[in-house]
Amino acid sequence: MKTQAELAADQAAFWNGSGGKMWLASYDRIQRGIAGFSDAALAAAAAKPGESAIDVGCGTGETTARLSAAVGSSGRVLGVDISEALVEAARAQKLANATFAVADAATYAFEQGAADLVFSRFGVMFFGDPVKAFRNLRGAMKPSGRLVFVCWRTPQENPWGLVPMRAALPHLPPYERPGPEDPGQYAFGDRTRVERILKEAGFGTPSFEKLDQSNTLGRDVSDVLENLGKFGPLARLFKEATPEQVAKAKDAIAEALAPHATPEGIRLPAACWLVRAAQH
Ligand SMILES: C[S@@+](CC[C@H](N)C(=O)[O-])C[C@H]1O[C@@H](n2cnc3c(N)ncnc32)[C@H](O)[C@@H]1O
C-alpha cells in the first residue's frame, strides 16, 4: 500500500505529465460538460466586491477569472495549482487582480487568516493527506471565511463515467481500482468521508447539496468514441492496451451507449456534491 506522500507524489507527477496534457487538450469539451456544476458552485460561493478568494486546483483558471470578476478591482484572487502547464495557461489570461502559484495546496504557505473564500471546482479530491491539506486551507481563511467546493459523487451515481468504463473493462488490461482513501476523481463521493475530513481539519459542520444534471458525452456514439480515450481512466487504460483490445472495448462502449442517444446527443446522468463549510 502506498503512503500518503507517495500518493501525493503520484498526483503531482500525473498533473504535471499526462494528466495535465490531456486536461489541456480536452479542456473545451470538459468545460462545456461541467458548465452547469460550475455555475451552481460559483453562485453558492457568492464572491463579493473587495473579497479575497483562493481557487484551489485552479487548472487553466476559468473559475479564477470568474471569481476575479466578482471580487472586482478592490478584491484579489489567488489560484493555486500543482501543474505548471495548467498554471501557465491560467496566467496567460493576464487577470489584473489575480495571481497564480504553482504549488501543492496541501503545503503552500498561504497568507494566514486572509481569505474570505476558499473555492474549488473539482480540485480538492487529489490530496495524499486530505486532512492536512484542508487544515492548511483553513489556516488561510479569515474566521468569518467560507469554504465552497464542487466534487463528484460516487461512480454509481455518475453513469456518464461508469457506463463506458464497465463496458470496456472486460476487454482491457487489469484496472487497479483506487482504494476508498486514495486520491482521485471520485475520492469525495462518500459524504461521510468528506464530513470526517473537514471536521478533523477543524471546519464547522459542512452542508451537502446534491447537484444532478445530464452530461452530454458527444453528438453521437462515434463522436464519443473519438473523445473517450483522451482523458480519464479509460485514456490511461487504452494506452496500456493492444489495438485489438482497444477496438473490442470501443465496440462494447458503443453498444452500452446506444440506448442513451437523444436528439441532443449521448446523454447520461452526472452527480456532484456542492459542499459548504464555515472556517470554524
Ligand atoms: C479536475 S482538475 C480541475 C481544474 C479546475 N479546477 C477546473 O475546474 O477547470 C484538478 C486540478 O487539481 C490540480 N491539483 C491536483 N492536486 C493538487 C494539489 N495538491 N494542489 C494544487 N492543485 C492540485 C490539478 O493539477 C488539476 O488542475
The ligand as a Gaussian input file, in Angstrom:
#p B3LYP/6-31G(d) Opt

LIG

0 1
 C      -10.056000      18.015000     -12.346000
 S       -8.874000      19.289000     -12.495000
 C       -9.860000      20.750000     -12.166000
 C       -9.202000      22.011000     -12.647000
 C      -10.017000      23.305000     -12.457000
 N      -10.434000      23.496000     -11.091000
 C      -11.206000      23.315000     -13.373000
 O      -12.326000      23.037000     -12.906000
 O      -11.035000      23.596000     -14.578000
 C       -7.999000      19.103000     -10.966000
 C       -6.920000      20.125000     -10.753000
 O       -6.375000      19.982000      -9.446000
 C       -4.981000      20.186000      -9.521000
 N       -4.358000      19.575000      -8.340000
 C       -4.279000      18.263000      -8.023000
 N       -3.660000      18.094000      -6.845000
 C       -3.348000      19.341000      -6.391000
 C       -2.696000      19.833000      -5.213000
 N       -2.266000      19.013000      -4.273000
 N       -2.529000      21.168000      -5.069000
 C       -2.957000      22.012000      -6.034000
 N       -3.586000      21.606000      -7.167000
 C       -3.787000      20.290000      -7.337000
 C       -4.602000      19.543000     -10.847000
 O       -3.351000      19.970000     -11.328000
 C       -5.768000      19.984000     -11.717000
 O       -5.526000      21.223000     -12.343000

